Amino acid sequence: MSSAATRGPERRRGLSRDAVENALLRVARPVVIVLLLLIAVVPFWYMVVLSFRPLDAVARDPGALWVPLADITWSTYLSVLRPVAEGGQDFLVFIRNSLVVALGTVVLSLLVAVPGAYAVSRLEFFGRRRISALFLAVYFFPAILLAVPLFVFFTRIGLRGSLVGLLIVYVAQVAAVTIYMLRNYFDTIPVSLEEAAALDGCSRLQVMRRIALPLAMPAIVSNGLFVFMIAWNEFLFALLFLIERRDSWTVSLGLSQLAGSIEVPTTVLMAGSVILTLPIVILFFASERLLVGGLTAGAEKG
């Protein structure tokens, strides 16, 4: 009787503490979410606002977070997009170069990674269990250590200053991690489905094309988006290989040159930043479900 009486207050204290913790979590969760949203959104919003404001208005009130409709100007974007001969920054050429390199990287890396990941997942060969760790080691190898050897190598073979050389470097960088993630996704596909197709007379290539690839399409798309974001934003190798040829610059390299020039107004720099950032933001939100779901599934095993 005494032990039951002793447990009663303890249980009430425990329930009371649990209720307090739940109440605190209900309050803290939306507060934390709002704070994180403000930290992520406000800088981007301020960048967009600056890109639409005249320079004299920015000088009068640099902290304004809203642009009156009467003050909105498109001159900053026109200045960024116009050719150099017309007094602009030639970002249309930079956007074209970045699209060519990013899309080329996606296509070539997937052409290499899809059959490679399927082979690692399904075929038996020596060192199969350790190859995933090798792929990750290649991806995590610091890029700065490869900069000088690659610079010398591509200079000697005549590809420095060309988008082709940059494309080769990007594919070499992302192919390993793409194979790793796709291999883990192929591991989640039941082997019994492929065995049933093989019993029906399908060859290995037919099984891969008709069974594995359709089921792995979410992971393939999400990895393609991941590779595109890397190639679109990459700066180090673009700086090393393309700095001497302005007509081959990418968007990230062009934006860095705007940031390093004292002659370029801040509003023009912000317009260039919006042009660099907006395609990735739109692409991410348009494919958020595929991106998160595919990458998460590829990280479940390994």
Number of C-alpha atoms within 10 A of each C-alpha: 5 7 7 8 9 10 11 12 11 11 11 11 12 12 12 12 12 12 12 12 12 12 11 11 12 11 11 12 11 11 12 11 11 12 12 11 11 13 11 11 12 12 11 17 15 15 20 21 19 27 26 24 24 18 17 9 13 17 9 9 9 12 10 13 13 13 16 8 9 6 11 14 15 13 16 23 22 17 19 24 21 16 15 12 8 9 12 16 24 22 25 16 20 23 20 15 18 25 17 16 23 25 18 19 28 25 15 16 24 24 12 15 25 20 17 18 24 20 17 22 21 13 9 10 9 7 9 13 13 10 13 21 12 14 18 16 13 17 18 12 11 10 13 10 9 11 15 11 11 17 16 12 13 17 14 10 9 11 16 22 22 17 20 14 22 22 21 16 16 24 24 16 21 24 24 23 22 28 28 25 27 29 28 24 29 24 19 15 15 10 12 9 12 20 14 12 17 14 9 9 11 15 13 12 11 14 18 19 12 13 15 20 17 11 16 18 14 20 27 25 18 24 28 21 22 17 25 23 18 17 27 24 18 17 17 13 20 26 17 17 23 20 18 12 11 14 14 21 27 32 29 24 24 25 23 15 14 21 18 10 10 8 8 13 13 18 22 26 24 25 26 27 21 18 20 22 16 13 12 16 12 11 14 18 10 11 13 14 12 19 22 16 13 22 21 16 18 25 14 12 12 14
